[in-house]
Amino acid sequence: MAFLLAAMLLLAAASGLAVVLTRDPRRQVFALAGNGLVLTLLFLVLQAPDVALSELAVGTAATPLLFLAALAAVRINRKRDAADTGGPE
């Protein structure tokens, strides 16, 4: 059990580092979703299934989807603004 916990903690640290070091916003959202999944597994190892389900719903699904929607809205607005001003995209 101690080995599994140590492995999950290291994996959580590595996935968190991947989120921070990723430069492209879309890839960062997917790294964030992966980090949420790793944290879900960590909470399962820690025998906290209610927290794991919350992390699965919020950290792995809802938050990344909201970030992707925001990125899409920004992209659409940039294209629209560039078309309005006649400038490059």
N, C-alpha and C positions, 0 to 999 in steps of 0.2 A: 504494500500500500504506500509506503514512504517513497519507493522508487517511482511509482505512478504519479504521485503528487509532485515530486521534484521535476519529473519530465513535463508535466502539464504547466508548472510554473515557468520553466525555461521556455516552453513553447509559447506561453502567453507573453513573456517578455520579448521573444523574437518577433511575434506577430505585431505587438505594439510598436516595436522599433521599425518594422516594415511600413507601418502606417505613417510614422513620422518621416521616414527617409524617402518615401515615394513623392515624386514631384508633380506628376500628371494628376489633375483632380479626379478624372474618371477612374484611373487605376487606384488612387487613394481611397475612393469609395468602396471599391471591391476589396481592398486590403482591410478596410474598416469592417466590412461584413465578415471577412475571414477571422478577424480579431474577435468579433462577437461570437462566432462559432467556437473558437478556441476557449473563450471565457465561459461559454455554455458548458463545454465539456469539463472545464475546471470546476465549475459549480456542481456538476454531477459527481465528480470524483470526491468533492468535499461533502457529499450527501446533502445537498440543498436543492432538491428538485423544483421547488417553487421559484427560487431565485433563477435557476437555470431556465425555466420556461419563460420567465420575464425577460431574461437576457436574450433568449432566442427570438422572442417576438419583437423586442425593442432594438437591441443591439445588432441583430443579424438581419432583420427584415425591414422594420419601419424606418429607422434612421437612415440607412443607406438608400432606401427608395425616395425619401424626402430630399436627400442630397442630390440624387440623380435628377429628380424633377426640377430642383433649383438650377442645376447646371444646364439642363435643357432649356429652361426659361431664359437664362442669361444668354445662351447661344442664339436663341431665336431673336431676342432683343438686339443683340449685336448685329445680326444679319439685317434686321429691319432698319436699324439706325444707319447702317452703312448704305443701304439702298436709298434711304431718304436723303442722305447727304451726298450721295454719288461717290463716296470714298471707297477705298478697298475694304474687303471684309476682314 
